[in-house]
Amino acid sequence: MELPNIFKKHDEPPLVNGQAEMFLAGVRTEPELHIAFSFALYAGLGENETLALRWEDVDYTAQSVIVYDTRRKTQRTVYIPKKLTEMLKAHKNKQAGRFVVSLSPYLLNK
């Protein structure tokens, strides 16, 4: 069995040895960006998948989120690490919107 080459699209290797944590520390003061990048780094979600997440898609008990692919009209369950689950709980208390990530404050300031 041949394993897939994960570097086909990108020449650079993935983040290693604490680089993800260092990157996230740089956006910690921006809650929406911190959550969005955390989903990318810890759960492997893409930009559109992250922006489409609703609070009703989050299952804290199962430590998972339901990710929808609107183009293919499919959905899948993605399990997330406890660290991300805890971040989501704290973020939910500060954010009243329907979506987990709202980038509107950043778009309005441009």
URTANOR-V639043 format. One record per pair of residues at least 24 apart in sequence whose C-alpha atoms are under 6 Angstrom apart, sorted by the first residue. I is the first residue (numbers start at 1). J is the second residue. D is the distance in Angstrom with one decimal. If there is no record, write none. Layout:
# URTANOR-V639043
I/J/D + I/J/D
This chain:
# URTANOR-V639043
32/101/5.6 + 43/80/5.8 + 51/101/5.8 + 53/99/5.8 + 53/100/5.7 + 54/98/5.8 + 54/99/4.2 + 54/100/5.3 + 55/99/5.9 + 55/100/5.6
